């Protein structure tokens, strides 16, 4: 699983005040993180499980407070709301226009159709059991019309919402066209922004309306329940003190129900009597109501259990609604599965979530027999991965999920391992780790987890893993491609390092674990990949295989015990000189350097005490590097001497951490940086000695990464809402490209492309997979696009054309089909639509009336069969 910090901490430097906390607390995350790794890939990182969730939550809140875009008192949902409004108002909003070009193209998708990113909710159409909806953690709401297909086709429904951060989804049981989407994860941890409220659709997800703002439901929505006997009666489990919200008019108005509990995380409604409602909370157990939510009674602690009561997930036995089950987490593991047989009045512990292996119930798979306690299904992380469900036909058959899925035929007394992450992807027992929901639709059981959706036709005895189909919700922390853009390597939260052909529609497994930053050398073969903390690996064959350690040394590349003892960040920031030799790596207190590609690890640290959120090695000079720390940037000019000396410069106007840096490959005096808050964009023309924030229209939203196109100096910034770019060194900014969701972009790279004249912009998003943009379609590298197997765009004549005349656009379609011909300005805005029709194969010509155009440079685009051909045209007076 991913403990808090697992996905965002590559750029994390909370503040000097939290340095000691980070040093002492990050090791405790490793044990839980082991569950993310595919079969046979567990590391030797320690197993301290004495986690302090309160301290983690406090640190998370402080980190996002420091990222505030205006002042230090903003919550993350406020920050995201400001950011969304800012990106919407920026320039032409090209990225929001479906018909605009250039167009971002997806790279890869689900892992061979069998694993995708983290899901938090699932819902079913009441009339058609094949129609299924899922809510992705930071990927929006998705729908498939046929979950039974060999590889279901999934479609995103929420790209026009102000946020893609989802915590739940529900369908009106009486009308499949009415959907609810709750934004924000109740149990998301550090890696998840706050949501923007509760949304409703009346047309099957084609359009959405906000029906409850964050002032009503807070910034997280964990579950939505619609009364099957009265569609106007809706219950919502929210976080941040908003409690259980109830509406009796379909969401028009809301009232907070008093449940005597903390934040609710689960709701169960009696299928035979909607007045009987049970709510499980993040702490305090279960509250019940027998009058439809008007009054509530808190449970008495179950007999047979001791200690504090943590996250509680509740479920009703449909065939015997007097039987109420709950899966209860806490640090002492003395609760586990509890049961009430009298409608929630009294409770007893059925399975205390014992931490010792039980040979009678343990799975005999050798990969797991000695690795995990087999009755401890929550494995000390029930606050994060916790689920329970009851067979609709058999009140004694209980299915629970934590790390894996377990099955009980005796009301939870004994457990049989029935789904686990260590199996091969094609194994009928394979279910990805970290179970967030178990839900029946009829007699079919569904599991949602950090790897997407899994389906069982037999109550969890076996599983179908191919149901993820075309879902693309991977959360990329780092991404890179070879210079010719023939393949892509990405590091994902919970799904390891993935390798994709640059134009493939699926991803392939490359390396296990919770992968972070990845990097590929100029030779296209040498690559580095990170696991957590100081665990780096090296590949000499373009990521097809990974070397655990240099020959005979017995230690990982770029890793040693000193780094582990130092308390390195979960995803440690680092960078490499383009040839792959000089590597600068940031521990928690020092910068470590290797000048031979990490082959000897890092025996020595820099003498400067420095906790960095980002590191950048100059592509012009391997002795020069920069590191961002808080509101400062440190410069080093002796990286070849272990980076012994770092000089600090204050970045006035930065708020929160410096998250991204880049520099001119021909001139190391020119450096650029972006931050999470404040003025966001900064530049230096003296090598980092001084920094300025140019007067600019830069959007007011958190920034994560920055890249520079070496061919023309254009700057590209990955933000919490997509990508923006500048052609004038950061003075003016525009959104870029169509079809990229407004999602967090943690990493962007500019690659020269196969011919060196076709630069590619690569974006790794945290929730919607990877995308690339052919920068030739921007007109920034002006050449006629060559013919291909689909179409040929002829020279426009005359060119230049005068405002007093016209121009002829000619093209040949090798293959007939729907063809769109459009004219755009140089920042991608559609100026004129010239044709949109189903055209036959062969030659076609169109007249462009230039008298309707202002003098200037335009780009003509012909799009057909998924290919866009472009050519510039000048219009003169």
C-alpha positions in Angstrom: 0.0 0.0 0.0 1.0 3.5 0.1 1.4 5.1 3.4 0.9 8.8 3.5 3.7 10.6 1.6 3.9 7.7 -0.8 3.0 9.6 -3.9 3.8 13.2 -3.4 7.0 13.2 -1.4 9.4 13.3 -4.3 8.9 17.0 -4.1 8.3 17.2 -0.3 10.2 19.5 1.9 7.7 20.6 4.5 9.9 23.1 6.3 12.9 23.1 8.6 10.6 22.6 11.5 9.5 19.2 10.2 13.0 17.9 9.2 13.4 16.0 12.5 9.9 14.5 12.2 10.6 13.3 8.7 13.9 11.8 9.8 12.3 9.7 12.5 9.0 8.7 10.8 9.6 7.6 7.3 11.1 4.2 8.1 7.9 3.2 9.7 6.1 3.5 6.3 8.2 0.8 4.6 6.6 -2.3 6.1 3.2 -1.4 4.9 4.6 -0.4 1.6 5.8 -3.9 0.9 2.3 -5.0 0.0 2.5 -3.0 -3.2 5.1 -5.2 -4.8 4.3 -8.0 -7.2 5.3 -11.6 -6.5 8.9 -12.1 -5.5 9.9 -8.5 -5.3 9.8 -7.6 -1.6 12.7 -5.6 -0.4 14.8 -5.8 2.7 13.6 -2.5 4.2 12.7 -2.8 7.8 9.4 -3.6 9.3 8.8 -1.1 12.0 5.0 -0.8 12.2 4.7 1.7 15.1 3.2 4.3 12.8 1.8 7.5 14.3 -1.2 8.3 12.1 -1.9 11.5 13.9 1.6 12.8 13.3 1.3 11.8 9.6 -2.0 13.7 9.3 -0.6 16.7 11.0 2.4 16.8 8.7 0.2 16.4 5.7 -2.0 19.3 6.7 1.1 21.4 7.3 2.5 20.5 3.9 -0.6 21.4 2.0 -1.0 24.6 4.0 2.5 25.6 2.9 1.4 25.0 -0.7 -1.3 27.7 -0.4 -1.6 29.9 -3.4 -2.5 33.1 -1.5 -1.6 33.2 2.1 -0.8 30.4 4.5 -4.3 29.7 5.8 -5.8 27.9 2.8 -7.0 24.4 2.9 -6.1 22.2 0.0 -9.7 22.2 -1.4 -9.5 26.0 -1.4 -6.2 25.8 -3.2 -7.6 23.5 -5.8 -10.7 25.6 -6.3 -8.5 28.7 -6.8 -6.3 26.8 -9.2 -9.2 25.5 -11.2 -10.7 29.0 -11.6 -7.2 30.3 -12.6 -6.6 27.7 -15.3 -10.1 28.2 -16.7 -9.4 31.9 -17.1 -6.0 31.6 -18.6 -5.7 32.6 -22.2 -7.6 30.6 -24.8 -8.3 27.5 -22.6 -7.1 25.3 -25.5 -6.9 22.3 -23.3 -10.7 22.7 -22.5 -11.8 22.6 -26.1 -12.5 19.2 -27.5 -12.1 20.3 -31.1 -8.9 22.2 -30.7 -5.4 21.1 -31.8 -2.8 20.1 -31.0 -4.1 17.0 -29.3 -2.5 15.1 -26.4 -2.3 11.3 -27.1 -2.3 8.7 -24.4 0.7 6.4 -23.8 -0.2 3.0 -22.5 -3.1 2.2 -20.3 -3.9 -0.4 -17.8 -1.3 -3.0 -17.2 -2.0 -5.5 -19.9 -5.7 -4.8 -19.3 -5.5 -6.4 -15.8 -4.4 -3.6 -13.4 -5.1 0.1 -13.3 -4.8 2.8 -10.7 -6.5 3.2 -7.3 -10.3 3.1 -7.2 -12.4 4.3 -4.3 -16.0 3.6 -5.4 -18.1 1.3 -7.5 -21.7 1.4 -8.6 -24.1 -0.5 -10.8 -26.9 0.2 -13.2 -30.2 -1.0 -11.7 -31.6 -2.3 -15.0 -28.5 -3.6 -16.7 -25.9 -5.6 -14.6 -23.3 -5.2 -17.3 -23.1 -1.4 -16.8 -20.7 -0.5 -14.1 -19.3 2.8 -12.8 -16.1 3.3 -10.9 -14.6 6.3 -9.1 -10.8 6.7 -9.4 -8.8 8.3 -6.7 -7.4 11.1 -9.0 -8.8 9.9 -12.3 -12.5 10.8 -12.2 -15.6 8.7 -12.9 -15.5 5.9 -15.5 -18.2 3.8 -17.1 -18.3 0.5 -19.0 -21.3 -0.8 -20.9 -20.1 -4.4 -20.6 -18.1 -5.5 -17.6 -18.4 -9.1 -18.8 -16.3 -8.4 -22.0 -12.9 -10.0 -22.3 -11.4 -6.5 -22.1 -14.1 -4.0 -21.1 -14.1 -0.6 -22.8 -14.2 2.1 -20.2 -15.1 5.8 -20.9 -14.3 8.7 -18.6 -17.4 10.8 -17.7 -16.0 13.5 -15.5 -13.4 15.4 -17.5 -15.4 18.6 -17.4 -15.7 18.6 -13.6 -13.6 21.0 -11.6 -11.7 18.1 -10.0 -10.9 14.5 -10.9 -10.3 13.6 -7.2 -13.0 11.0 -6.4 -14.0 9.3 -3.2 -17.3 7.6 -4.2 -19.9 7.1 -6.9 -23.6 6.0 -6.7 -26.5 5.3 -9.0 -30.1 5.9 -8.1 -31.5 2.3 -7.7 -34.7 3.5 -9.4 -33.2 5.4 -12.3 -29.9 4.5 -14.0 -29.6 7.9 -15.5 -29.2 9.6 -12.1 -25.7 9.4 -10.8 -23.9 10.9 -7.8 -20.1 11.6 -7.6 -18.4 12.4 -4.3 -15.1 14.1 -4.6 -12.2 13.8 -2.3 -10.9 10.6 -0.6 -11.8 10.1 3.0 -8.8 7.8 3.5 -6.5 9.2 0.8 -3.6 10.3 2.9 -0.9 12.8 1.8 -1.2 12.0 -1.9 -4.7 13.2 -2.4 -6.0 16.8 -2.8 -9.3 17.8 -1.3 -12.4 17.4 -3.4 -14.8 20.1 -4.5 -18.1 18.7 -3.1 -20.9 16.4 -4.2 -22.0 16.3 -7.9 -25.2 14.9 -9.5 -25.9 13.9 -13.1 -29.4 13.5 -14.5 -28.2 12.2 -17.9 -26.0 9.2 -17.2 -22.9 11.2 -16.5 -22.9 13.3 -19.7 -23.2 16.5 -17.6 -22.8 17.2 -13.8 -24.1 19.8 -11.4 -22.7 20.7 -8.0 -25.4 19.9 -5.4 -23.3 20.2 -2.2 -20.2 22.4 -1.8 -17.3 21.8 0.5 -19.0 24.1 3.0 -21.7 21.3 3.4 -19.8 18.0 2.7 -16.3 19.0 3.5 -13.4 18.1 1.1 -14.0 14.4 1.2 -16.9 12.1 0.4 -16.4 8.4 1.3 -19.8 6.8 0.5 -23.2 7.8 -1.0 -26.3 5.7 -0.4 -29.6 6.3 -2.2 -32.7 4.8 -0.5 -34.1 2.2 -2.9 -37.6 2.9 -1.6 -37.3 6.7 -1.9 -34.9 8.2 -4.4 -35.2 11.6 -2.6 -33.6 10.1 0.5 -29.8 10.3 0.1 -27.1 9.8 2.7 -23.5 10.9 2.3 -20.5 10.0 4.5 -18.1 13.0 4.6 -14.9 14.0 6.2 -13.4 17.1 7.8 -16.1 17.3 10.5 -19.0 17.5 8.0 -20.3 14.2 9.4 -23.2 12.3 7.9 -25.2 14.5 5.6 -28.8 13.6 4.8 -31.1 15.0 2.0 -34.8 14.3 1.7 -35.2 16.1 -1.7 -32.6 14.4 -3.9 -29.8 16.6 -2.9 -31.4 20.1 -3.1 -30.9 20.6 0.6 -28.9 18.9 3.3 -28.8 18.4 7.1 -26.1 17.0 9.3 -27.2 13.9 11.2 -25.9 13.5 14.8 -24.2 10.1 15.1 -22.0 10.6 18.1 -19.1 9.6 16.0 -16.1 11.1 14.2 -15.9 11.3 10.4 -18.1 8.5 8.9 -16.5 6.3 6.3 -19.2 3.7 5.6 -23.0 3.4 5.5 -25.3 0.4 5.4 -29.0 0.6 5.0 -31.3 -2.3 5.8 -32.6 -3.6 2.5 -36.0 -4.5 4.1 -36.4 -1.4 6.3 -34.8 1.9 5.2 -35.3 3.2 8.7 -32.5 1.0 10.0 -29.2 2.6 9.1 -25.7 1.8 10.3 -22.7 4.1 10.0 -19.1 3.2 10.6 -16.6 5.9 11.4 -12.9 6.6 11.3 -12.9 6.3 15.0 -15.5 5.2 17.5 -17.0 2.2 15.8 -20.7 2.1 14.7 -23.8 4.2 15.3 -27.2 3.0 14.4 -30.6 4.6 13.8 -34.0 2.9 13.8 -36.0 5.9 12.6 -34.4 6.8 9.3 -31.6 8.9 10.8 -33.5 11.2 13.1 -31.9 9.7 16.3 -28.7 7.7 16.7 -27.2 5.3 19.3 -23.5 4.6 19.5 -22.5 1.0 19.9 -21.0 -0.4 23.1 -17.5 -1.8 22.5 -17.7 -5.4 21.3 -17.0 -8.1 23.8 -13.7 -9.8 23.3 -11.8 -6.7 22.1 -9.6 -4.2 23.8 -7.8 -1.0 22.9 -8.7 1.9 20.7 -11.2 1.5 17.8 -10.1 2.8 14.4 -11.6 2.9 10.9 -14.8 0.8 10.9 -16.4 -0.5 7.8 -20.0 -1.9 8.2 -22.0 -4.4 6.2 -25.5 -6.0 6.5 -26.3 -9.6 5.7 -29.1 -9.1 3.1 -30.7 -12.5 3.8 -30.7 -11.9 7.6 -30.7 -8.1 8.2 -30.5 -8.6 11.9 -26.9 -9.6 11.3 -24.6 -6.6 11.1 -20.9 -7.1 10.5 -18.0 -4.6 10.8 -14.3 -4.7 10.0 -12.6 -2.7 12.7 -9.0 -1.5 12.5 -6.8 -0.4 15.3 -3.1 -0.4 16.2 -3.4 -3.3 18.6 -5.2 -5.6 16.2 -7.6 -6.8 18.9 -10.9 -6.3 16.9 -10.8 -7.3 13.3 -14.2 -8.9 12.4 -17.1 -8.1 14.8 -20.7 -9.2 14.5 -24.1 -8.1 15.9 -27.1 -10.5 15.6 -29.6 -8.1 17.1 -29.6 -5.2 14.7 -26.5 -3.5 16.1 -27.5 -3.5 19.8 -24.8 -5.8 21.1 -21.5 -6.8 19.4 -18.8 -9.4 19.8 -15.4 -10.1 18.2 -15.5 -13.0 15.8 -11.9 -12.8 14.6 -9.4 -10.6 16.5 -7.2 -10.0 13.5 -4.5 -12.1 15.1 -1.0 -11.1 14.1 0.5 -14.6 14.3 0.4 -17.0 11.4 -2.2 -19.8 11.7 -1.1 -22.9 9.7 -4.7 -24.2 9.7 -6.0 -21.1 7.7 -2.8 -20.0 6.0 -2.5 -20.2 2.3 0.2 -22.7 1.3 1.5 -20.6 -1.6 5.3 -20.5 -0.9 5.5 -16.9 -1.9 3.3 -15.8 1.1 3.5 -18.7 3.6 6.3 -17.1 5.5 5.8 -13.5 4.6 2.5 -12.3 6.0 0.4 -13.2 9.0 -2.5 -15.0 7.4 -5.2 -14.1 9.9 -4.1 -10.5 10.1 -6.0 -9.5 7.0 -5.6 -5.8 7.7 -1.9 -6.1 8.5 -1.8 -2.9 10.7 -3.1 -0.7 7.9 -6.9 -1.0 8.2 -7.1 2.8 8.4 -6.3 2.7 4.6 -7.3 -0.7 3.1 -10.4 -2.1 4.8 -13.5 -3.7 3.3 -16.2 -6.2 4.2 -19.2 -7.8 2.5 -21.7 -10.5 3.1 -23.0 -13.0 0.5 -26.6 -12.0 -0.3 -27.7 -15.7 -0.1 -25.7 -16.8 2.9 -25.5 -14.7 6.0 -22.5 -16.7 7.3 -20.3 -16.2 4.3 -18.3 -13.1 4.9 -15.6 -11.7 2.7 -13.0 -9.2 4.1 -10.2 -7.2 2.5 -7.1 -5.5 3.7 -3.9 -6.2 2.0 -5.5 -9.2 0.4 -9.0 -10.8 0.2 -10.1 -13.4 2.7 -13.2 -15.6 2.9 -15.1 -17.0 5.8 -18.0 -19.5 5.9 -18.5 -19.3 9.6 -19.3 -15.6 10.2 -15.7 -14.6 10.3 -14.4 -17.1 12.9 -11.9 -18.6 10.4 -10.5 -17.1 7.3 -9.3 -18.7 4.0 -7.0 -16.8 1.7 -9.0 -16.3 -1.5 -7.3 -13.5 -3.4 -3.8 -12.2 -3.1 -1.4 -9.8 -4.7 1.5 -12.2 -5.0 -0.1 -14.3 -7.7 0.7 -13.8 -11.4 -1.5 -11.4 -13.3 -3.3 -14.2 -15.1 -3.8 -16.3 -12.0 -7.4 -16.7 -11.0 -6.4 -15.9 -7.4 -4.8 -12.6 -8.3 -6.2 -9.4 -6.8 -4.0 -6.4 -6.4 -3.1 -5.2 -2.9 -5.0 -2.7 -0.7 -8.7 -3.5 -0.9 -10.9 -0.4 -0.6 -14.3 -2.0 -1.3 -16.1 -5.3 -1.6 -19.6 -5.1 -3.1 -22.1 -7.6 -4.5 -24.2 -6.9 -7.6 -26.6 -9.8 -7.6 -24.4 -12.8 -7.0 -21.3 -11.3 -8.5 -18.7 -9.9 -6.1 -16.6 -6.9 -7.0 -13.3 -5.8 -5.4 -11.9 -2.3 -5.9 -8.3 -1.7 -4.8 -5.1 0.1 -5.6 -5.0 -2.0 -8.8 -8.5 -1.2 -10.1 -11.5 -3.5 -10.3 -11.6 -7.3 -10.0 -14.7 -9.5 -10.4 -15.6 -12.8 -8.8 -18.6 -14.9 -10.0 -18.4 -17.2 -7.0 -18.2 -15.2 -3.9 -14.5 -14.6 -4.0 -13.3 -18.1 -4.6 -11.7 -17.0 -7.9 -11.2 -13.7 -9.7 -11.3 -12.2 -13.2 -8.4 -9.6 -13.4 -9.0 -8.6 -17.1 -11.9 -6.3 -16.1 -9.8 -3.2 -16.0 -9.7 -3.2 -19.8 -9.1 0.3 -21.2 -9.2 2.2 -17.9 -6.2 4.6 -17.7 -5.9 5.8 -14.1 -2.2 5.0 -13.2 -0.7 7.6 -10.9 2.7 8.4 -12.4 5.3 9.9 -10.0 8.1 9.9 -12.6 8.3 9.3 -16.3 10.9 9.4 -19.2 11.4 8.3 -22.7 14.4 7.5 -24.9 15.5 10.4 -27.1 14.0 8.9 -30.2 10.7 8.3 -28.3 10.4 4.6 -29.1 9.6 3.6 -25.6 8.5 5.1 -22.3 9.3 4.2 -18.7 7.1 5.3 -15.9 7.2 5.0 -12.1 3.8 4.6 -10.6 2.2 4.7 -7.2 1.5 1.0 -6.2 2.0 -0.4 -9.6 5.7 -0.5 -10.0 7.8 0.7 -13.0 5.9 0.3 -16.3 7.3 0.1 -19.8 5.3 1.1 -22.8 6.0 1.4 -26.5 5.5 5.1 -27.3 2.3 4.4 -29.3 1.0 1.3 -27.4 -2.4 1.4 -25.7 -1.4 -0.9 -22.9 1.4 -0.9 -20.3 3.8 -3.7 -19.5 5.4 -4.7 -16.2 9.0 -3.7 -15.9 9.9 -3.7 -12.2 8.0 -4.2 -8.9 7.3 -2.0 -6.0 6.1 1.5 -5.5 8.2 3.1 -8.2 9.1 6.8 -8.2 11.3 8.9 -10.4 12.7 7.3 -13.6 15.4 8.5 -15.9 16.8 7.4 -19.3 20.3 8.4 -20.6 21.0 9.8 -24.0 22.2 6.4 -25.2 18.6 5.2 -24.9 19.7 2.1 -23.0 20.9 3.1 -19.6 18.1 3.8 -17.2 17.5 4.3 -13.4 14.4 3.6 -11.4 13.6 4.1 -7.7 11.7 2.1 -5.2 11.2 3.9 -1.9 13.7 5.7 0.3 17.3 5.1 -1.0 16.6 2.0 -3.1 17.6 2.7 -6.7 18.0 0.2 -9.5 19.8 0.4 -12.8 19.0 -1.0 -16.3 21.4 -1.5 -19.2 18.8 -2.7 -21.6 16.2 0.2 -21.7 14.3 -1.0 -18.7 13.6 -4.6 -19.9 15.6 -5.9 -16.9 17.0 -4.4 -13.8 20.3 -4.9 -11.9 19.9 -5.2 -8.1 23.5 -4.4 -7.4 26.9 -4.0 -9.1 28.6 -7.3 -9.6 30.2 -8.5 -6.4 29.2 -5.6 -4.2 26.1 -7.0 -2.6 24.4 -3.6 -2.4 21.8 -1.8 -4.5 22.8 0.9 -6.9 22.9 4.4 -5.4 22.0 3.0 -2.0 23.6 2.3 1.2 22.8 2.1 4.9 23.8 5.6 5.6 20.9 6.9 3.4 18.4 4.6 5.1 19.6 5.7 8.5 19.4 9.4 7.4 15.6 9.0 6.8 15.5 9.8 3.1 12.2 10.9 1.7 9.8 8.3 0.5 10.5 9.1 -3.1 13.8 10.8 -2.9 14.6 13.6 -5.4 17.5 13.1 -7.7 18.8 13.9 -11.2 21.5 12.7 -13.6 23.8 14.2 -16.2 22.5 13.3 -19.7 25.3 10.7 -20.3 24.3 8.8 -17.2 27.5 9.2 -15.3 27.0 11.9 -12.6 24.1 11.4 -10.3 23.0 13.7 -7.5 20.7 12.2 -4.9 19.0 14.0 -1.9 18.8 12.3 1.4 17.0 14.0 4.2 20.0 16.0 5.4 22.6 15.8 2.6 23.2 15.5 -1.1 25.0 12.4 -2.3 26.9 12.2 -5.6 28.2 9.4 -7.8 30.3 10.1 -10.9 30.3 6.6 -12.2 26.6 6.0 -12.7 26.0 4.8 -9.1 28.1 1.7 -9.6 29.7 2.1 -6.2 26.8 3.5 -4.3 27.2 6.6 -2.2 29.8 6.2 0.5 30.1 10.0 1.2 27.7 12.8 1.7 28.1 16.5 1.1 29.3 18.5 4.1 26.3 20.9 3.8 23.2 20.1 5.8 20.6 20.2 3.2 17.1 18.7 2.9 16.0 19.0 -0.7 12.6 18.7 -2.4 14.1 18.8 -5.9 17.6 18.3 -7.4 18.7 19.4 -10.9 22.0 18.6 -12.5 23.1 21.0 -15.2 22.9 19.4 -18.6 25.7 21.8 -19.7 28.2 21.0 -17.0 28.3 17.9 -14.8 30.0 19.8 -12.0 27.1 22.2 -11.5 23.8 21.4 -9.7 20.9 23.1 -7.9 18.7 21.9 -5.1 15.4 23.4 -3.9 14.8 23.5 -0.2 11.8 25.4 1.2 11.9 28.9 -0.2 15.6 28.7 -1.2 17.6 27.3 -4.0 21.1 26.0 -3.3 23.8 26.0 -6.0 26.8 23.7 -6.2 29.8 24.1 -8.5 31.9 21.1 -7.4 29.6 18.2 -7.9 32.6 16.2 -9.1 34.0 16.5 -5.6 31.0 14.9 -3.9 29.1 18.2 -3.9 31.0 19.6 -1.0 29.8 23.2 -1.2 26.3 24.5 -1.7 25.5 28.2 -1.7 22.0 29.3 -0.8 19.9 32.0 -2.5 16.4 33.1 -1.3 13.6 32.8 -3.8 11.5 35.8 -2.8 7.8 35.1 -3.4 7.9 31.3 -3.2 5.5 29.7 -0.8 5.9 26.1 0.2 8.5 23.9 -1.5 10.4 24.3 -4.8 9.0 21.4 -6.8 10.7 21.6 -10.2 13.8 23.1 -11.8 15.4 23.2 -15.3 18.3 25.0 -17.0 19.7 25.9 -20.4 21.7 23.0 -21.7 24.1 25.5 -23.4 24.3 28.1 -20.7 24.2 27.1 -17.0 23.7 30.7 -15.9 20.0 30.5 -17.0 17.9 28.5 -14.5 14.1 28.3 -14.0 12.1 27.0 -11.0 8.5 26.5 -10.0 6.9 26.2 -6.6 3.7 25.0 -5.0 2.6 28.4 -3.8 3.3 32.1 -4.0 4.2 33.4 -7.4 4.9 29.9 -8.7 7.4 30.7 -11.5 10.9 32.0 -11.0 14.1 32.6 -13.1 17.8 33.3 -12.6 20.2 34.7 -15.1 23.3 34.4 -12.9 23.4 30.7 -12.2 21.1 30.8 -9.2 22.8 33.5 -7.2 19.7 35.7 -7.5 16.1 34.9 -8.4 13.2 37.0 -9.8 9.5 36.3 -10.4 8.8 38.0 -13.8 5.7 40.0 -14.3 3.5 37.3 -15.8 0.0 35.9 -16.3 1.1 32.6 -14.7 -2.0 30.9 -13.3 -2.4 30.8 -9.5 -2.1 27.1 -8.9 0.4 24.6 -7.5 3.2 23.6 -9.9 5.1 20.3 -9.9 7.6 20.2 -12.7 9.2 22.3 -15.4 11.0 21.4 -18.7 12.6 23.4 -21.4 12.7 22.7 -25.1 16.4 23.0 -26.1 15.5 23.6 -29.8 13.7 26.9 -29.2 13.8 27.7 -25.4 10.0 27.2 -24.9 9.1 26.5 -21.2 6.6 23.9 -20.1 5.2 23.5 -16.6 3.3 20.6 -15.1 0.6 21.9 -12.7 -2.2 20.5 -10.6 -4.5 21.1 -13.6 -2.5 20.1 -16.7 0.3 21.8 -18.6 0.9 25.4 -19.5 3.7 26.8 -21.7 5.5 30.0 -22.6 7.4 31.0 -25.8 8.9 34.2 -24.3 10.9 32.9 -21.3 8.0 33.0 -19.0 6.5 36.4 -19.6 3.2 35.1 -21.0 1.6 31.7 -20.6 -1.1 29.6 -22.3 -2.6 26.2 -21.8 -1.5 23.7 -24.4 -3.3 21.0 -26.3 -6.6 19.3 -26.3 -7.7 16.1 -24.6 -5.5 16.3 -21.6 -7.7 16.1 -18.5 -7.3 18.7 -15.8 -5.2 16.4 -13.7 -2.0 16.7 -11.6 1.0 16.5 -13.9 4.0 15.6 -11.7 6.6 15.1 -14.4 7.1 16.5 -17.9 10.0 15.9 -20.3 10.9 17.3 -23.8 12.4 14.6 -26.1 13.9 15.4 -29.5 12.0 12.6 -31.3 13.2 10.1 -33.9 14.2 12.7 -36.5 15.4 15.4 -34.1 12.9 17.8 -35.7 9.8 16.3 -34.2 10.1 17.2 -30.5 7.8 15.4 -28.1 6.4 16.7 -24.8 5.8 13.8 -22.4 3.5 14.2 -19.3 3.2 11.8 -16.4 -0.1 12.5 -14.6 -1.0 11.4 -11.1 -4.3 9.7 -11.9 -4.8 9.5 -15.6 -1.8 7.8 -16.9 0.8 9.2 -19.4 0.3 11.5 -22.4 2.5 12.9 -25.2 2.1 15.9 -27.5 3.8 16.2 -30.8 5.2 19.7 -30.6 5.3 20.0 -34.4 1.6 20.6 -34.3 2.2 23.8 -32.4 4.0 25.3 -35.4 7.1 26.0 -33.2 9.2 23.8 -35.5 8.1 24.8 -38.9 8.3 22.1 -41.6 5.7 20.5 -43.8 4.6 17.3 -42.2 5.5 14.3 -44.5 3.0 12.0 -46.0 2.1 8.8 -44.2 -0.1 5.8 -44.7 -3.2 7.8 -44.0 -3.0 11.1 -45.8 -0.8 13.7 -47.4 -1.1 17.5 -46.9 0.1 19.4 -50.0 1.8 22.8 -50.0 -0.8 25.6 -49.4 -0.8 28.0 -52.4 -0.1 30.8 -52.4 1.9 31.0 -49.2 2.2 33.8 -48.1 -1.4 34.8 -49.0 -2.7 38.3 -49.0 -5.7 39.6 -47.1 -7.2 40.6 -50.5 -7.3 37.1 -51.9 -7.6 33.4 -50.9 -5.5 30.3 -50.6 -6.0 26.7 -51.7 -5.5 23.8 -49.3 -5.0 20.5 -50.9 -4.7 17.0 -49.4 -4.9 13.4 -50.4 -6.7 10.8 -48.3 -5.2 7.3 -48.7 -8.1 6.0 -46.7 -11.6 7.5 -46.6 -13.2 8.6 -43.4 -14.4 11.4 -41.2 -12.0 14.3 -41.9 -11.7 17.6 -40.0 -9.9 20.6 -41.5 -9.3 23.5 -39.2 -7.3 26.7 -39.0 -5.5 27.7 -35.8 -3.3 30.5 -34.4 0.1 29.7 -33.1 -1.1 29.0 -29.5 -3.5 26.5 -30.8 -6.8 28.4 -30.7 -9.2 27.3 -33.4 -9.8 30.3 -35.7 -11.9 28.7 -38.4 -13.4 25.3 -39.1 -13.1 24.7 -42.9 -14.6 21.3 -43.2 -15.9 18.4 -41.1 -17.3 15.5 -43.2 -17.0 11.9 -44.2 -14.7 12.1 -47.2 -13.8 9.5 -49.7 -10.2 8.4 -50.5 -8.4 10.6 -53.1 -7.6 14.2 -53.7 -9.5 17.1 -52.0 -9.1 20.9 -52.2 -10.6 23.6 -50.0 -10.6 27.4 -50.5 -9.5 29.6 -47.5 -10.9 33.1 -47.7 -8.0 35.1 -46.2 -9.9 38.4 -46.3 -11.6 37.2 -43.1 -8.3 36.9 -41.3 -6.0 39.3 -39.6 -2.4 39.4 -40.9 -0.2 36.9 -39.1 0.8 33.2 -39.0 -1.6 30.4 -38.8 -1.6 26.6 -38.8 -3.8 24.5 -41.0 -4.6 21.1 -39.7 -6.1 18.1 -41.4 -7.2 15.4 -39.0 -8.3 12.0 -40.3 -8.1 8.3 -39.0 -6.5 9.5 -35.8 -3.7 11.4 -37.5 -3.3 15.2 -37.7 -1.2 16.8 -40.5 -0.3 20.5 -40.1 1.3 23.2 -42.2 1.9 26.9 -41.6 0.4 29.7 -43.7 1.3 33.4 -43.6 -1.3 36.0 -44.2 0.1 39.4 -45.2 -1.5 42.8 -45.9 
